[in-house]
Amino acid sequence: MSTRLVGSVAATLAMVLVAGCGGSSGADGKIELSLGLFSDFGYDKLIEEYMASHPNIKIEQRKVKMEQHNTQLATQLAGGRGAADIVALEEGVVSQFRASKDKFVNLAEYGAKDLKDQWAGWKWNQGTTDGGEFVLGLGTDMGSLGLCYRADLFAAAGLPTDRTEVAKLWPTWADYVKVADQFTAKTPNVKFVDTGRNVYKAILDQTEEGYFAKDDSYIAESNDKVKAAFDTAAALGTKQQTGALEPFSQDWNVALKQGSFATTTCPAWSLALIKAGAGDAAAGKWDVTKAPGEGGNWGGSFLAIPKQGKHPKEAYELAKWLTAPEQQKRIFKETGNLPSQPKVYQDAEVLATVNEYFNSAPVGQIFASSAESLKPTYRGTKDSKVGPVFGTALTRVEQGKQSAAEAWTQALKEATDAAK
Amino acid sequence: MTVTRQETEAAPAVSVSPSKEPKRFRLSSWDARYTPYLIIAPFFLVFGIFGLYPLVYTAWVSLHDWQLIDGNQGFVGLANYVELFGDSKFWNALFNTLSLFVLSTVPQLLAALGLAALLDRGLRGSAFWRAGVLLPNVISVAAVALVFAQFFGRDFGIVNFLLGFVGIDPIDWRAETWASHLAVSTMVMWRWTGYNALLYLAAMQSVPKDMYESATLDGAGRWRMFWSITVPSIRPTILFTVVTSTIGGLQLFAEPALFDPGFAANNSTGGSDRQFQTLVLYMYEKGFRLFDAGYAATVAWMLFVVVLVVAVVNFTLTRRIAGKG
């Protein structure tokens, strides 16, 4: 009896241990590739096509929420197993993973450098390190910035509703704040913007250096542009002109549905989120126009290949195909994810694209022209640790818990700690 | 206990007749001696792998500068602990943890006791009620948290809507420390009150009925009987629930995490000014958002110590209170 018990315990343990180690070559001799993604990359159809044209390859997509994706990937890289063969790295965290480049395949080994000219220069640079010698990831989409507004709420406040006229209202962010004052004076019960945090991020994304200088040194304390962006956003918060909402949260969705705010900063990829949140009832009410200030970039991703994968060569071929111009164009048409390659975003067909939900706004033109003037912000290695600190500081101002000055002081202290 | 008694009885038998039935006897002696250990061995084996090893390994990690992805960056001794004791965010998280624990556990166990007493009175359809009180516990914590987060919404939440009827201004449940603690505690109470009530009920049903009968004859009221007979009789169960609730309550994570709308957006600090950041949330922030595994391990060890201390204090306290009768 006792020996049998010990035997069965040993057997159970053995099973647990064996189950822990998955193989990556299927029983049918096919090469199995996994793709670790978050949100919608628009790859479903493309992957089926790729499998049809490459009968020896089987592809599996794993989609989780972005936060979970980053955390999972970090633990998988640390543990040396479990990561997908190809993983998506979002622009906000790519710098963080760049610091652990020895866990990734240098795509230059497979000839990635020959592809360099496909992408906008800055997009290519974000995915490389060591002065361009180490290619960490191939760019997927990008997030050039627009500004979304509700035409009906603008009309109620006596503001113009035509998107060209609206764009003329706010050449700079200071003008945007003035429009907010006019809006609030007429319709005090509607918030002008969803959250000061996104205004802050949008302004900062239009500068070339934010929290870190291009040599990766921490400059948030001395960079006037950080302070200026913070003050602009905090002013909106102090005057209770923001909805004090957590961006893209459930509360944000409800507020969209209730029409309780009139503008929101919108990178190309957020159009789908606004549409989903506001629902069919608001079709045609939202519109897109040029954002104040110069063009900026927020978001967009890269496909990278962790070293622990068993088939880096095949994974590279797939990543290369998925990020190629032809595929980026198709993805844009299906999901609205903005291509990061000039050849595609200057394509006549892409430029002619309109988004019916957003009052048939010419999104191709708006986002492509914003992409042209774009000066991307340098993201430091610790950018993703420092950034959120200023976001929560603005929330404190919006909640009325702190004055703008108090929130700034506390944020700066926390940011300096995080940057250590 | 049984084992030792068998051994002492067996010992003289060996000296009297060593040659009689030697093999069979030796086997049964071996059996009596070691089988109990073998039977409980799997638990200790599994505990060793999944409990003790991580515990020791975490202690080891906490003595290093350890980055989540890049691993060990060198031995730093107690530097992480020194930093922790001077870290106001740690003390804030500790305060939040203890506050949430008291706010959720004390009313929860009292309510469970009352609920169990009601269920013990032989209601109609008792099976229905008993299953009913357990229902909140079988629903996934994520679902509960999402629903409660909506209830406690600032702009369109039903709680603020109802408070409006009695003339109370809308409360920003996530901005104020006390309000957020109240909201999170409500979630915890909702999930665990019924579960504890069932444990109490099971214990109450084994209290001999004649004790109540004689107490009635002596003229004791329901209230008096409850505190003088029921509560002291179910003391072991109360001690058990106090200890398990302490362990669970101090490790609060899912409820405050999902109450924070920032959790999905990679900046979950448990409120804009860490109003409801518990120790586990702080550990999560350090380890999985800032990738500082060494410091996170330090927080984990401090949490372990805190749980141990509070559990012992609660155990002693409850034993004394419930023992008085």
Contacts between the chains, C-beta under 8 A, distances in Angstrom:
chain1	res1	chain2	res2	distance
A	1	B	35	7.9
A	2	B	34	7.7
A	2	B	35	5.6
A	2	B	38	4.4
A	2	B	39	7.4
A	5	B	38	6.6
A	5	B	39	7.0
A	5	B	42	7.2
A	6	B	38	6.8
A	6	B	41	7.5
A	9	B	41	7.8
A	9	B	42	4.7
A	9	B	45	6.7
A	13	B	45	7.9
A	65	B	264	6.0
A	66	B	266	7.0
A	67	B	263	7.4
A	67	B	264	5.8
A	67	B	265	6.7
A	67	B	266	4.4
A	67	B	268	8.0
A	70	B	266	6.8
A	71	B	288	4.6
A	71	B	289	7.6
A	74	B	68	5.2
A	74	B	69	5.3
A	74	B	288	7.0
A	74	B	291	6.1
A	75	B	68	6.9
A	75	B	288	7.7
A	77	B	69	4.9
A	78	B	68	5.3
A	78	B	69	5.0
A	78	B	70	7.9
A	78	B	71	6.6
A	78	B	293	7.7
A	96	B	291	7.6
A	97	B	69	7.8
A	99	B	70	7.8
A	100	B	69	4.5
A	100	B	70	5.5
A	103	B	69	6.5
A	243	B	155	7.8
A	244	B	154	7.8
A	246	B	261	3.6
A	246	B	262	5.4
A	246	B	265	6.6
A	247	B	265	6.7
A	248	B	264	7.7
A	248	B	265	6.5
A	249	B	261	3.8
A	249	B	262	7.6
A	249	B	264	6.8
A	249	B	265	7.2
A	250	B	146	7.5
A	250	B	149	7.1
A	250	B	150	7.0
A	250	B	261	6.8
A	251	B	153	6.0
A	251	B	154	7.5
A	251	B	155	7.0
A	251	B	156	7.9
A	251	B	261	5.8
A	252	B	261	8.0
A	254	B	153	7.2
A	254	B	155	7.4
A	254	B	156	5.4
A	255	B	155	6.7
A	255	B	156	8.0
A	258	B	155	7.9
A	258	B	156	6.8
A	260	B	155	6.9
A	384	B	266	7.5
A	385	B	289	7.5
A	385	B	290	5.4
A	388	B	262	7.9
A	388	B	266	7.0
A	388	B	267	3.4
A	388	B	269	7.6
A	391	B	267	5.9
A	392	B	262	7.5
A	392	B	267	6.5
A	392	B	269	6.0
A	392	B	272	4.7
A	392	B	273	7.3
A	393	B	272	7.8
A	395	B	272	3.8
A	396	B	272	4.7
A	396	B	273	5.6
A	399	B	172	5.9
A	399	B	174	8.0
A	399	B	175	4.0
A	399	B	272	6.0
A	400	B	175	7.6
A	401	B	175	6.0
A	401	B	272	7.0
A	401	B	273	6.4
A	402	B	273	7.8
A	418	B	290	6.9
